[in-house]
Amino acid sequence: MIEVHQFACLSDNYGYLVHDRASGETVCIDTPDAEACLAAARARGWTITQVWNTHWHPDHAGGNLAVKAATGCTITAPAGDSARIEGIDRTVDGGDTVTIGALTAEVIAVGGHTLGHVAYHLPEAGIAFVGDALFALGCGRMFEGTPEQFWASLARLKALPPETRIHCAHEYTQSNARFAVHADPDNAALAAYAAEVTERRSIGLPTVPMPLDRELACNPFLRADDPALQARWGCGDAVATFAALRAAKDGFR
């Protein structure tokens, strides 16, 4: 029904093109590098018809105007971040929907990294594009939100079908794995995941996308509601545990 093309750009970003064969539409998820996005589309004979921004940071929305000038595409962006995003045609928030061809994507509010951050979930395709809200074995830095907001955002992602393939925006997994093992050293599934990450990166393979069910078992930021992890981190609830984990990761070397 649809085809997703993932490509590396900038220093560690991933760009995504979502192509609907029936309608010929192509959505660019964020615009980290305008020329890389346009070149990836040209190489496949696709024309970008839409951009779906996840948040305002320049490595996600900085190429909007250049892509729009080259293609005439329409740009959808989160309402909460719209003051800092250029070229917007439509704003969305959690509970809204967007479409590519006959497929509908649900917009999920995932503020915390930025206040207005959103994710796009295509249930029929079993995929979600989460920007910097969630990473393989990690989550984004809490630049603008609160622990309560960010944990509520992650809880919305946790509630997606466990087989959902999560497409995040950066290749941070090796660094995240080192912290995850530090945070949750007795997790055998996590140890196996970390070893696989090391192997894949040693031969230049991406670690993204990742199945949600594996993140639910291994990603400490998604397990802040687990009593064993709460006990290890000396916290009595999910929000406090998430906050402790996020603060520890910010200073982890």
C-alpha positions in Angstrom: 0.0 0.0 0.0 2.7 2.4 0.9 6.5 2.5 0.8 8.8 4.1 3.3 12.2 5.2 2.3 14.7 6.0 5.1 17.9 7.9 4.4 20.7 9.3 6.5 21.4 13.0 6.4 23.2 15.8 8.4 25.5 14.2 11.1 23.1 11.7 12.6 19.5 12.4 11.3 17.2 10.1 9.5 14.9 11.5 6.8 11.8 9.7 5.7 9.7 9.7 2.6 6.3 7.9 2.7 5.0 7.1 -0.8 1.5 6.0 -1.6 1.5 3.9 -4.8 -2.2 4.3 -5.5 -2.4 8.1 -5.4 1.2 8.9 -6.2 1.5 11.1 -3.2 4.7 11.4 -1.2 5.0 12.8 2.3 8.3 14.0 3.6 8.5 13.5 7.4 10.3 16.6 8.6 12.9 18.5 6.4 16.2 18.0 8.1 18.2 18.7 4.9 16.2 20.0 2.0 18.5 18.9 -0.8 18.8 15.4 0.7 15.1 15.1 0.9 14.6 16.3 -2.7 17.4 14.1 -4.0 16.0 11.0 -2.3 12.6 11.7 -3.9 14.1 12.4 -7.4 16.1 9.1 -7.2 12.8 7.2 -6.9 10.8 9.2 -9.4 8.6 10.6 -6.6 7.4 14.1 -6.1 7.0 15.4 -2.6 3.4 16.5 -2.2 3.3 17.0 1.6 5.6 17.7 4.5 4.5 16.6 8.0 6.6 18.3 10.7 7.0 16.8 14.1 8.5 19.9 15.9 10.2 23.2 15.3 13.9 22.4 15.7 15.9 23.4 12.6 17.1 19.8 11.9 13.4 18.9 11.5 11.8 22.0 9.9 14.7 24.0 8.6 14.3 22.8 5.0 10.5 23.5 4.8 10.7 26.6 2.5 13.3 25.1 0.1 11.3 21.9 -0.3 8.1 23.9 -0.8 9.7 26.1 -3.4 10.9 23.1 -5.3 7.7 21.1 -5.2 4.8 23.2 -4.3 4.0 20.8 -1.4 1.7 21.6 1.5 3.2 21.7 5.0 1.4 20.4 8.1 3.0 21.3 11.4 2.2 21.1 15.1 0.1 24.0 16.4 2.1 24.3 19.6 5.3 24.9 17.7 3.9 26.8 14.8 5.3 30.2 15.7 8.8 28.9 15.0 8.1 26.9 11.8 8.0 28.4 8.3 5.8 27.7 5.4 2.9 26.2 7.2 -0.4 25.5 5.4 -2.2 23.6 8.2 -1.6 23.2 12.0 -2.5 20.0 13.9 -2.6 18.8 17.5 -3.2 15.5 19.2 -6.5 13.9 18.1 -6.3 15.4 14.6 -5.8 13.3 11.5 -3.8 13.8 8.2 -4.1 11.7 5.1 -1.8 10.4 2.3 -4.0 9.0 -0.5 -6.6 6.8 1.2 -4.6 6.3 4.3 -5.3 8.2 7.5 -2.6 9.1 10.0 -3.5 9.9 13.6 -1.7 12.9 15.2 -0.5 12.2 18.7 0.5 15.0 21.1 4.0 14.0 22.4 5.2 17.3 24.0 8.2 17.4 26.3 11.2 17.7 24.0 9.4 20.7 22.6 6.0 21.9 23.9 4.1 21.2 20.7 5.9 18.1 19.5 3.6 15.6 17.6 3.9 12.1 16.2 2.1 10.6 13.2 0.7 7.1 13.5 -0.5 5.2 10.4 -2.4 2.3 12.0 -3.2 0.5 8.7 0.5 0.4 7.9 1.6 -0.4 11.4 4.1 2.5 11.6 4.6 5.7 13.6 6.9 8.6 13.0 7.9 10.0 16.4 10.6 12.7 15.7 12.7 13.2 18.8 10.0 12.2 21.3 11.2 8.6 21.5 14.4 7.0 20.3 15.6 3.4 20.2 16.5 2.8 23.9 16.0 6.4 24.7 13.9 9.6 24.5 14.6 13.2 23.5 16.1 15.7 25.9 13.4 17.6 27.9 14.2 21.1 26.5 10.8 22.7 27.0 8.3 20.4 28.8 7.9 19.0 32.2 8.4 15.4 33.5 4.6 15.1 33.9 4.0 16.2 30.3 6.8 14.1 28.8 5.7 10.9 30.7 2.1 11.4 29.6 3.4 11.7 26.0 5.4 8.5 26.3 2.4 6.8 27.8 0.4 7.6 24.6 3.2 6.0 22.5 3.3 3.0 24.9 -0.4 2.5 24.2 0.1 1.9 20.4 -0.2 -1.7 19.2 3.0 -3.4 20.3 3.9 -4.5 16.8 4.1 -0.9 15.6 7.3 0.0 13.8 8.7 3.2 15.4 10.6 5.5 13.1 12.6 8.0 15.1 14.8 10.8 13.7 18.3 10.1 14.9 20.9 7.3 15.1 21.6 7.6 18.8 21.1 4.0 19.8 24.7 3.1 20.8 24.9 6.0 23.3 21.4 5.2 24.5 22.2 1.6 25.0 25.2 2.4 27.2 22.9 4.4 29.5 20.1 1.9 29.4 22.4 -0.9 30.6 23.6 1.4 33.4 20.0 2.2 34.4 18.7 -1.3 34.2 21.7 -3.7 34.5 19.6 -6.9 35.3 17.5 -6.8 32.1 18.6 -9.7 30.0 16.5 -8.6 27.0 18.2 -5.2 27.2 21.6 -6.8 27.3 20.9 -8.8 24.2 19.5 -5.7 22.4 22.6 -3.7 23.3 24.8 -6.4 21.9 22.9 -6.4 18.7 23.1 -2.7 18.4 26.9 -2.8 18.7 27.1 -5.5 16.0 24.8 -3.6 13.6 26.7 -0.3 14.0 30.1 -2.0 13.6 29.1 -2.9 10.0 27.3 0.4 9.4 23.7 -0.8 9.6 20.9 1.4 11.1 19.2 0.4 14.3 16.0 2.3 13.2 13.1 1.6 12.8 12.5 -0.5 15.9 9.4 -2.5 17.0 7.6 -1.0 19.9 7.3 -4.2 21.8 11.1 -4.4 22.1 11.2 -0.9 23.4 8.5 -1.7 25.9 10.7 -4.5 27.3 14.1 -2.7 27.1 13.8 1.1 27.0 14.1 2.4 30.5 12.2 5.6 29.7 9.2 3.6 28.7 9.6 1.4 31.8 9.4 4.2 34.4 6.1 2.7 35.6 7.8 -0.6 36.4 8.1 -1.2 40.1 11.5 -2.8 39.8 13.0 0.1 38.0 11.3 2.5 40.4 12.9 0.7 43.3 16.3 0.7 41.7 16.1 4.5 41.1 14.6 5.2 44.6 11.4 6.7 43.2 7.8 5.9 44.1 6.0 6.7 40.9 6.4 6.8 37.1 6.8 10.6 36.8 9.6 10.8 39.4 11.3 7.8 37.9 11.2 9.3 34.4 12.5 12.6 35.8 15.4 10.8 37.5 16.3 8.8 34.5 16.2 11.9 32.2 18.4 13.9 34.5 20.8 11.0 34.8 21.0 10.6 31.1 21.7 14.3 30.5 24.9 14.0 32.6 25.9 10.5 31.5 29.2 10.0 29.9 
